[in-house]
Amino acid sequence: MNTFPAGIAWPVRLAPFFIAPQSLAPVPDRFERFIMQIHGLARIAEGMRLAFAGHLVRPFPCSRPPLRDPDRPRASSPRERARRRRNGRGFTLPELLAVVVLIGILAAAASPSFVNGMRDRRVNRTAMEISGLYRLARYQAIGRGAAVLVRWTAATGQFEVRQARVQNIGAGSLIATSCRSIANWMDPALTDPVTTLQTEGIELAAVELRDPTAPDGAVRANADICFTPRGRTYVRYATSGDLVPLLGAVRVNVTNTRTGLVRSVFVPPNGVARLGL
């Protein structure tokens, strides 16, 4: 039996398991080959240990690139960095001046139509208020059971609403249910004021009242339209005189003197005022 140093006694005992007995190589060559096999087993064992230890670690270099961390910023080329700098910069002074000039041109072009639209809205609102005034007088007459009169005075541009008051309280409550039963509608002892509408101070709004005569009606400086609790409508075109039943539609025109827009309020014989389209 060959003798070896004590440090290499255990490889010699394992040698029969890795060295074929048919080999005719000399002993030193077989021992060197045995040592190489031992180193190979050690490297395989180290790789298995690293594989099962936790994170995947490659024991040997490989041509495949490692996986990229998604949280790590991607390197960009100089051209890409220059494009990002151009996109991230602010506005220059010429650009801001160009935007200001463009906004001024658009505002100057749109201002006349905007101002005319505001004036038309005021005219439209005035016509709606006149229509609501006549409707209020009719509903007041029906709801209260007393006659209600609306007086138009062109000299002052005013609509005034007055209602008949209760009379003869000592002898019993008596209410004037007819428009003709009151001689003077401006007498505070016979009528009470309800509300007024002033159209004289409205900018660029011209108001006129036309009677039902054909073809377009005559402009009236004064007009009294009276509503009874039974829904009948009376009219007169003077501050004094008899009230007669309304046989046509009285028209109140509200005109924008700048743009020419006309909104008309119609008061038909049934007394239900409406605003013309």
For each residue, the residues with C-beta under 8 A, 3 or more apart:
1:
2: 12 27
3:
4: 8 9 12
5: 8 9
6: 9
7:
8: 4 5 11 12
9: 4 5 6 12 13
10: 13 14
11: 8 14 15 31 34 35 38
12: 2 4 8 9 15
13: 9 10
14: 10 11 17 18 34
15: 11 12 18 19 30 31 34
16: 19 21
17: 14
18: 14 15 34 37
19: 15 16 23 30 33 34
20: 23
21: 16
22:
23: 19 20 30
24:
25: 29 30 33
26: 29 30
27: 2 30 31
28: 31 32
29: 25 26 32 33
30: 15 19 23 25 26 27 33 34
31: 11 15 27 28 34 35
32: 28 29 35 36
33: 19 25 29 30 36 37
34: 11 14 15 18 19 30 31 37 38
35: 11 31 32 38 39
36: 32 33 39 40
37: 18 33 34 40 41
38: 11 34 35 41 42
39: 35 36 42 43
40: 36 37 43 44
41: 37 38 44 45
42: 38 39 45 46
43: 39 40 46 47 59
44: 40 41 47 48
45: 41 42 48 49
46: 42 43 49 50 59
47: 43 44 50 51 59 60
48: 44 45 51 52
49: 45 46 52 53
50: 46 47 53 57 59
51: 47 48 56 57
52: 48 49
53: 49 50 57
54:
55:
56: 51
57: 50 51 53
58: 61 62
59: 43 46 47 50
60: 47
61: 58
62: 58
63:
64:
65:
66:
67:
68: 72
69: 72
70:
71:
72: 68 69
73:
74:
75:
76: 80 81 84
77: 80 81
78: 81 82
79: 82 83
80: 76 77 83 84
81: 76 77 78 84 85
82: 78 79 85 86
83: 79 80 86 87
84: 76 80 81 87 88
85: 81 82 88 89
86: 82 83 89
87: 83 84
88: 84 85
89: 85 86
90:
91: 95 96 99
92: 95 96
93: 96 97
94: 97 98
95: 91 92 98 99
96: 91 92 93 99 100
97: 93 94 100 101
98: 94 95 101 102
99: 91 95 96 102 103
100: 96 97 103 104
101: 97 98 104 105
102: 98 99 105 106
103: 99 100 106 107
104: 100 101 107 108
105: 101 102 108 109
106: 102 103 109 110
107: 103 104 110 111
108: 104 105 111
109: 105 106
110: 106 107 113 114
111: 107 108 114 115
112: 115 116
113: 110 116 117
114: 110 111 117 118
115: 111 112 118 119
116: 112 113 119 120 258 259
117: 113 114 120 121
118: 114 115 121 122
119: 115 116 122 123 203 204 256 258 259
120: 116 117 123 124 256 259 261
121: 117 118 124 125
122: 118 119 125 126 202 203 204 205
123: 119 120 126 127 202 204 205 254 255 256 261 263
124: 120 121 127 128 263
125: 121 122 128 129
126: 122 123 129 130 199 202 205 207 254 263
127: 123 124 130 131 252 254 263 264 265 275
128: 124 125 131 132 275
129: 125 126 132 133 197
130: 126 127 133 134 159 197 199 207 252 254 265 273
131: 127 128 134 135 265 273 274 275
132: 128 129 135 136 273
133: 129 130 136 137 150 159 161 195 197
134: 130 131 137 138 150 225 265 267 271 273
135: 131 132 138 139 272 273
136: 132 133 139 140 161 194 195
137: 133 134 140 141 148 149 150 161 194 225 227
138: 134 135 141 142 148 227 231 233 271 272 273
139: 135 136 142 143
140: 136 137 143 144 148 161 163 194 227
141: 137 138 144 145 146 147 148 163 227 228 229
142: 138 139 145 227 229 231
143: 139 140
144: 140 141 148 163 229
145: 141 142 175 177 229
146: 141 163 164 165 175 176 177 229
147: 141 163 164 176 177 178 179 181 182 226 227 228 229
148: 137 138 140 141 144 161 162 163 164 194 226 227
149: 137 161 162 163 179 185 191 224 225 226 227
150: 133 134 137 159 160 161 224 225 226 227
151: 159 160 161 162 185 222 223 224 239
152: 158 159 209 220 222 223 224 225 252
153: 156 157 158 160 221 222
154: 157 207 208 209 220 221 222
155: 221
156: 153 198 200
157: 153 154 198 199 200 201 207
158: 152 153 196 197 198 199 200
159: 130 133 150 151 152 196 197 199
160: 150 151 153 193 196
161: 133 136 137 140 148 149 150 151 193 194 195 196
162: 148 149 151 185 186 191 192 193 194
163: 140 141 144 146 147 148 149 191 192 194
164: 146 147 148 175 176 177 181 182 190 191
165: 146 176 190 191 192
166: 169 173 174 175
167: 174 175 176 190
168: 171 172 173 174
169: 166 172 173
170:
171: 168 174
172: 168 169
173: 166 168 169
174: 166 167 168 171
175: 145 146 164 166 167
176: 146 147 164 165 167 181 182 190
177: 145 146 147 164 181 228 229 230
178: 147 181 228
179: 147 149 182 226 227 228 234 243
180: 234 242 243
181: 147 164 176 177 178
182: 147 164 176 179 185 187 190 191
183: 187 190
184: 187 190
185: 149 151 162 182 190 191 224 226
186: 162 191
187: 182 183 184 190 191
188: 191 192
189:
190: 164 165 167 176 182 183 184 185 187
191: 149 162 163 164 165 182 185 186 187 188
192: 162 163 165 188
193: 160 161 162 196
194: 136 137 140 148 161 162 163
195: 133 136 161
196: 158 159 160 161 193
197: 129 130 133 158 159
198: 156 157 158 201
199: 126 130 157 158 159 202 205 207 254
200: 156 157 158
201: 157 198
202: 122 123 126 199 205
203: 119 122
204: 119 122 123 256 257 258
205: 122 123 126 199 202 254 255 256 257
206: 254 255 257
207: 126 130 154 157 199 252 253 254 255
208: 154 219 252 253 255
209: 152 154 219 220 223 250 251 252 253
210: 216 217 218 219 220 250 251 252 253
211: 217 218 220 223 237 248 250
212: 217 246 247 248 249 250 251
213: 217 218 248
214: 217
215:
216: 210
217: 210 211 212 213 214 251
218: 210 211 213
219: 208 209 210
220: 152 154 209 210 211 223 237
221: 153 154 155
222: 151 152 153 154 237 238 239
223: 151 152 209 211 220 235 236 237 250
224: 149 150 151 152 185 235 236 237 239 243
225: 134 137 149 150 152 233 234 235 246 250 267
226: 147 148 149 150 179 185 233 234 235 243
227: 137 138 140 141 142 147 148 149 150 179 231 232 233 234 271
228: 141 147 177 178 179 231 232 233 234
229: 141 142 144 145 146 147 177
230: 177
231: 138 142 227 228 270 271
232: 227 228 245 271
233: 138 225 226 227 228 245 246 267 268 269 270 271
234: 179 180 225 226 227 228 243 244 245 246
235: 223 224 225 226 243 244 245 246 250
236: 223 224 241 242 243 244
237: 211 220 222 223 224
238: 222 241
239: 151 222 224
240:
241: 236 238
242: 180 236
243: 179 180 224 226 234 235 236
244: 234 235 236
245: 232 233 234 235 269
246: 212 225 233 234 235 250 267 268 269 271
247: 212 269
248: 211 212 213 269
249: 212 266 267 268 269
250: 209 210 211 212 223 225 235 246 266 267
251: 209 210 212 217 264 265 266 267
252: 127 130 152 207 208 209 210 264 265 267
253: 207 208 209 210 262 263 264
254: 123 126 127 130 199 205 206 207 262 263 264 265
255: 123 205 206 207 208 260 261 262
256: 119 120 123 204 205 259 260 261 262
257: 204 205 206 260
258: 116 119 204
259: 116 119 120 256
260: 255 256 257
261: 120 123 255 256
262: 253 254 255 256
263: 123 124 126 127 253 254 275 276
264: 127 251 252 253 254 275 276
265: 127 130 131 134 251 252 254 273 274 275 276
266: 249 250 251 273 274 275 276
267: 134 225 233 246 249 250 251 252 271 273
268: 233 246 249 271 272 274
269: 233 245 246 247 248 249
270: 231 233
271: 134 138 227 231 232 233 246 267 268
272: 135 138 268
273: 130 131 132 134 135 138 265 266 267
274: 131 265 266 268
275: 127 128 131 263 264 265 266
276: 263 264 265 266
277:
